[in-house]
Structures are given as structure tokens and as C-alpha cells.
């Protein structure tokens, strides 16, 4: 789960966003669907964006970037397996 700022920074790091104002407009327009605060006590926490929603947007905007993200996750998983194997020797 991302805050608005975290989601924006993630997209910015991928070169898919440059301006927080535009990012917020995308949320208002429904291009990125945030989760609204459940009630007034959570209002101060602001909107949240689920990881799957952010990935959907990335895949829609830049499928090659999403492929690289998935490849990176797979490589990290393989590294973890190799490190465990090395420790068990």
C-alpha cells in the first residue's frame, strides 16, 4: 500500500510522472484509483494506492517497464534461494 507521495515517487523513478499535481489529477480522473479514507478519523492519513493498482497503471502506460519490474522480482527471489543454499553448505 502506497501513500500518494510514495506512489508518485515510484512513478517518477520509472520516468512515468514528473509532477505531483498531474499525478493527483490522474487520481481525480480515475486513471489511478486510490482508496479513500474509510472515515473522518482516517482522513488525515490521506488516500492510499494499492500495489496492484499502481502496477496496473504502470503496465497500461509502459508495459516494458512492468516486465522489467517483474523480472527484477524474479531475480531477487532467485538470489534469495542461492544465498540460502550457500549458507547451508
matplotlib code that plots the C-alpha trace (Angstrom):
import matplotlib.pyplot as plt

x = [0.0, 1.4, 0.7, 0.1, 3.6, 5.2, 3.2, 4.2, 7.9, 7.7, 6.3, 8.8, 11.7, 10.4, 10.1, 6.3, 5.5, 7.2, 4.7, 2.7, -0.1, -0.6, -0.4, -3.2, -5.3, -4.8, -6.3, -9.3, -9.9, -9.8, -6.7, -5.2, -7.9, -6.9, -8.6, -10.3, -10.0, -12.6, -13.9, -13.1, -10.6, -8.5, -8.9, -5.6, -3.9, -5.0, -5.5, -3.7, -2.9, -2.7, 0.4, -1.7, -3.4, -0.1, 1.2, -1.9, -1.3, 2.4, 1.5, -1.0, 1.4, 4.6, 4.3, 8.1, 8.7, 6.2, 8.1, 11.3, 9.7, 8.5, 11.9, 13.6, 11.3, 12.1, 15.8, 15.6, 13.8, 16.5, 19.2, 17.5, 17.3, 21.0, 22.0, 20.1, 21.8, 25.2, 24.6, 23.5, 26.8]
y = [0.0, 3.4, 6.9, 9.4, 10.7, 7.2, 6.2, 9.4, 8.9, 5.3, 6.5, 9.4, 6.9, 5.0, 8.1, 7.9, 11.0, 14.3, 16.4, 15.6, 17.9, 15.9, 12.7, 13.9, 14.9, 11.3, 10.1, 12.6, 11.5, 7.8, 6.9, 5.7, 4.5, 5.4, 4.0, 6.8, 7.2, 5.0, 7.7, 11.1, 9.8, 8.3, 11.4, 12.8, 9.7, 10.7, 8.5, 5.1, 3.3, -0.5, -2.0, -3.9, -0.7, 1.1, -1.9, -1.9, 1.8, 1.1, -1.8, 0.3, 3.2, 1.3, -2.5, -2.8, -1.2, -3.6, -6.5, -5.2, -4.9, -8.5, -9.7, -7.9, -9.6, -13.0, -12.3, -11.2, -14.4, -16.5, -14.6, -15.4, -19.1, -19.1, -17.3, -19.8, -22.7, -21.1, -20.7, -24.3, -25.7]
z = [0.0, -1.0, 0.1, -2.6, -2.3, -2.3, -5.4, -7.2, -6.3, -7.6, -10.9, -11.0, -10.5, -13.6, -15.7, -15.8, -13.8, -13.3, -11.4, -8.2, -9.4, -12.6, -10.5, -8.3, -11.3, -12.7, -9.4, -9.7, -13.3, -12.3, -14.2, -10.9, -8.5, -4.9, -1.8, 0.0, 3.8, 5.5, 7.8, 9.2, 11.7, 8.9, 6.7, 7.9, 6.5, 3.0, 0.0, -0.4, -3.6, -3.6, -5.2, -7.8, -8.8, -9.3, -11.3, -13.4, -14.3, -15.0, -17.2, -19.1, -19.6, -20.1, -20.5, -20.9, -17.5, -15.9, -17.5, -16.0, -12.6, -12.7, -14.0, -11.1, -8.6, -10.1, -10.0, -6.3, -5.5, -7.2, -5.3, -2.0, -2.9, -3.9, -0.7, 1.4, -0.4, 0.1, 3.9, 4.2, 2.8]

ax = plt.figure().add_subplot(projection="3d")
ax.plot(x, y, z, "-o")
ax.set_aspect("equal")
plt.show()
